[in-house]
Each structure stands twice: as structure tokens, then as C-alpha cells.
Amino acid sequence: MKKLIIGLFLTTAMQWGIAQSLPDFADLAEKQGAAVVNVSTTQVIRTNAGAGLPFDQDDPAFEIFKRFFPRQQAMPGVPREYQNKSLGSGFIISADGYVLTNAHVIDSADEVVVKLNDKREFKARVIGADRLTDVALLKIDASGLPVVRIGDPNKLRVGEWVFAIGSPFGLEQTVTAGIVSAKGRSLPDENYVPFIQTDVAINPGNSGGPLFNMKGEVVGINSQIYSRSGGYMGLAFSIPIDLAFDIQQQLRVHGKVSRGRMGVSIQDLSKELAESFGLSKPSGALINTVEKNGPADKAGIQPGDVIQRFDGKPVLQASDLPRIVGLTRPGSKVPVQVWRAGSSRDLSLVVGEMQVDDKGASNAKRQGRAPAAANRLGLVLRELTPEQRRNLGITGGLLVDDVRNGGARTDLRPGDLIRAIVLKGVQTELTTVEQFNTLLTKVDRNETITLWVRRGENQLFVTIKAVPNKTAEGAEAN
């Protein structure tokens, strides 16, 4: 009996201790909810479909909708309009009616309505929107509004409690909570935002709403989720509020965002690439291409350089560089530290301004010639004709006609154009197959080789491990 009582006491104490350690969001949600708003948008879509629906008459969906909605039928060719409505969230950042939300929430909207916590509704003006960071600034004609407090996302720690307030599926003032899962997260095709990753429940309608820390300060704007179902799966991503505030300030003053640019394409460093360039660890942004007469070219930056610092800020991975450069004022002169040929060197670069629809060079085209024999890497290569070099604007390069079974494992593909080889940190441009094969004789067995490759409009570095000399059939040569 005594053991049972002691056991019950310990169990109760443990439960009480756990309960006491959990955060209480009630007061924070009550105080901060007043500054969180619902953002609804309306887009008027015009169609000439015969049934007045957003389907052409030859679309199978037209017949389905005609059966279930016979009253929607109209004379063929008669223009019709319908409204596409969507919901999101936002939050008030100034008492005179400035509201932050996501750019995708108000994208293509003909009307934007902001609904306050006290049920008042206002038509909003879009001051500006930046799709690259997914930040939009709205203005409503009101005064004396409740305002959020802004925190410092740099002080967030992984594992720290955070919570969100928004309108998932139109359910206003919904509070969800979780922890910071990661910081500085890079997402595919999102080069300008170091996302805060959380496991806070975020669903459609939460977009544009605030992410709070336990001081009741906004540290992020809820922007994206990773989902295979369209709903919450434990992976939510928020835009750091310091970045969002820099964007909204530019939108408020200029109506647009001005970004710096270098005129380069980059890639991450793998362990093998780092070793081939003589680096002790895979840190930095590897330069693939340099735009002719661009800011980087004028600064003396070359393909094969590894950017280690830009304007005094460390570049730990390739995704860091676009964010740092993008936030640098165009026209400013900044120091750039690069790694080249086994040592660091300091350069000076005048930052350019990003232009829309920058495109790279033309694609390299394959020609129908008989392929030569494969080399020791299993690569069937051929030289470009003078005309091909002129058209591509290059002086050398070897075209990959085939990658045979006898070759080492590699990401090289037929159609790739090998511009240069990197051996022991030294980059050599390639002009002939004989030159390439001669350089291969200096490569030790199982040594990793790095090739600078042009693929379509992109250029990248590819690693390949050397293998014993083999014929095209795969037998070792004497």
C-alpha cells in the first residue's frame, strides 16, 4: 500500500511538473489577436464559354457542370463574368493602417478587403508587392489601430516555442502553436529568403499571418507549407520579419524593390568539389559562369572562383549569396573575398541592379558526326568546329557525344560541353581532345576530377572519379 501511495505521488508530481513546463498561450493570443486581420480578395474572370462557366464547350468538365448546374447555361458565345474569391491573413504594422501580408495572397486581385478583429471591413490599396520574397504591403483608411510588436528573428533558437494567428480555411482568429524546427532554410526556387521552419499548424488561409515568439513579438510572416495533401503535414515556412520589414520599407517609399546583382551563376560545393579546388571544407558559393562586362567580370571574378565573403558577410553555402547580394544597394562598392588556385584573395565589386528576365547564352547544339573512341573515363568527346565556337562565343570546349559503360559514375550527359578541367586546384581550359587525354595521364588512379561544363543555358561544375585505363569495350589497356 505504501509503495502504491508513493508511486501515485511521484506520478502526480511528474505530471504536474510537465504541465507546469508547457507554455501558456492564452494571454499572448488575447493581446496580440487584435492586430491580426483577415484578407479576402476578389478576382473578376471573364469568359466566352457557352455555359458561362470557366470551361470551353469542348472541355469534358463543361458537360458535367451543365448537368448539375442547368441554370448556368447561356447562349453560346455570350460573354460571362464570374468572381474568384480567396482568403488569407495579415497583420497591422502601423496605427494609420499599413498591413503586411503575402504577395501571393493578393496576386491578380481586383479587390482586396481587410477585416479587423472587431468585424470592421475596409477596402485596401495595394502599396506594392514583391514576388521574390512573397511580401506585400496594404493600406486601409483607418486610424488608432492596434499594432503588432516586432521581434528579432536572429535571436530565435531551434526548439523554441512559437505560435501563429490566422484564418485557416476562413476560420478567423485561429491560434496554433509549435516549435522552431530550423533556421535559414533554403527552398527550391526561393533564393532570397532564409526561411524559419516550424511545426506550427499552417493551412490555406494562414498565408500572410504573423508568427509570434513567446514575448508576443512578430518574428515572421507565414508563407508556405510542404504538403502532399494540400493541408498541414508538420512543415511550415515563415519569412523572417527583419527581411520583410526591409522589403515593406522599399515598397512604401518607392513602390518597388531594388536589388543588387553580380552577373554570375553559382552552385553549391560538394565534398569532392571542395577537395578538387583545394578547400578544407565545402563552404562558399562556386562560380559557374560570369556575365561578360557584368559587375563580377569587371571586378575580376572568374569561373571556378569560390565566393567566401561578400561585403564582409560570410557566404557559407551558395544560397547565401543571392540573399546577401540582393539586399545590397545597387551602385555600392563592396569587398569580395574569393578562393582561387589554392589561396584567398580580396577583390572590389560595384554592385549592379537586378533586371527582369535576364537570360543566359544560347544552347549548344549537337552535330551529326561519327563519334571518336572513348577515353579512360568512358567519355566520347569531339572538338567544336570554328563556326560552332563563333556561334557560342567561346574559344574552346569539347562536346560529349556519349558516356559509355566503361566510364566512371558521373553526372555528365551527351550534349554537355566541357569547358575546362580542374586538377589540384588549377583550372585549365580545354581546346582539343588530345590535350584533355594528355592531362588525364597525370591523374592518379581513383583521383577525383572536376570538369567545368556548359549544359544548355546553364554552366556547372561536375566531378568524376578517374578509373584505370580502359578501352571502349571496358578491358584494361596494356
PyMOL commands that set and color helices and strands:
alter all, ss='L'
color gray80, all
select helices_A, chain A and resi 2-21+26-35+60-68+70-72+103-106+153-155+168-170+241-254+271-276+295-299+320-326+386-392+433-440
alter helices_A, ss='H'
color red, helices_A
select strands_A, chain A and resi 36-47+80-92+98-101+111-115+121-123+125-130+135-139+149-150+161-166+174-187+190-198+210-212+217-225+236-240+260-261+264-267+285-290+306-310+313-314+333-340+343-350+352-353+379-383+398-403+417-423+426-429+448-455+458-465
alter strands_A, ss='S'
color yellow, strands_A
deselect
rebuild
show_as cartoon
